[in-house]
Amino acid sequence: MPWLLSSQLDCLSSSPSQRQCERTAFSFYCAVREQLPVWTLEDMRNMEVFYWDDGRPRAFLPSEALLYAVVHDHQDYARYLLNRYSVSALRAQRCSFCCCRGSGSPHLSVAVRYNRVSILSAMVEALKDCDPQSRRQDFLDGHSGCSHVSDAGKTAVQLAVELSRPDCLLLLLTHGAKPDGLDAALQRLIMSDMTERRHVQRCLDLLLLFLPGPPTLQRLRDEPHRWQSLLGDEVFRWMCGMAPPPLLLQALRCLAQSGPDQIATLPDFLQLHSWQ
């Protein structure tokens, strides 16, 4: 529990060995937070700091160190761990409360929550090394079923929609994540104020680019006038299955699926909002 103060650790641990592990674990957490050089952090992880697990000390795993790097945006350390350990650095951690291990990778969701776009980009690139393809998809679309884990039950894509993180969402979708969360995106569109509307709208637009076909959402048919004004006539009619997708939407879909940089570099009059 690296977020506890050293003075609090003594109250939680019974054995001297466990207390020492907690102190060294906290020092490692602080070292990552202070953005110490990669070689210093790896020396600490391999030789000096320990994690208390099942009644005995052990070294920190690369996946545990990567979570620290994500939280504190230590990009150099995150890239080193991903380059050195590849997909194994994204392995899901066992919950210390119930000993279950969720599907997917918690690292993707943590990167989305903290909006670590650069580190998330390195993660999804590392997933290209996954074999077979189904295992890569499990990382992208998996979610934790453990109630003790933050953001339990949500995929990284769903979390990106919920938090209005369009840059994170684009990275996930262009690397093959399932475009879930459309209903949540529409709900966010209703509830958002003017300060966040742009990010909410962009997340919705991105989901539309990667949907294999028009969705079947009852809420669109229940309040057609409301959604027609929010989405625009062409997009609304396509989403209700009453018309083909707008030509610009089709063109942008091809462009978006070729890579995240392609959409970001378009002039403003060709950005996502312009098809409405």
Secondary structure, 3 states (H helix, E strand, C coil): CCCCCHHHHHHHCCCHHHHHHHHHHHHHHHHHHCCCCHHHHHHHHHHHCCEEECCEEECCCHHHHHHHHHHCCCHHHHHHHHHHHHHHHHCCCECCCCCCECCCCHHHHHHHHCCCHHHHHHHHHHHHHCCCHHHHHHHHHCCCCCCCCCCCCCCHHHHHHHCCCHHHHHHHHHCCCCCCCHHHHHHHHHHCCCCCHHHHHHHHHHHHHHCCCCCCCHHHHHCHHHHHHHHCHHHHHHHCCCCCCCHHHHHHHHHHCCCHHHHHCCCHHHCHHHHC
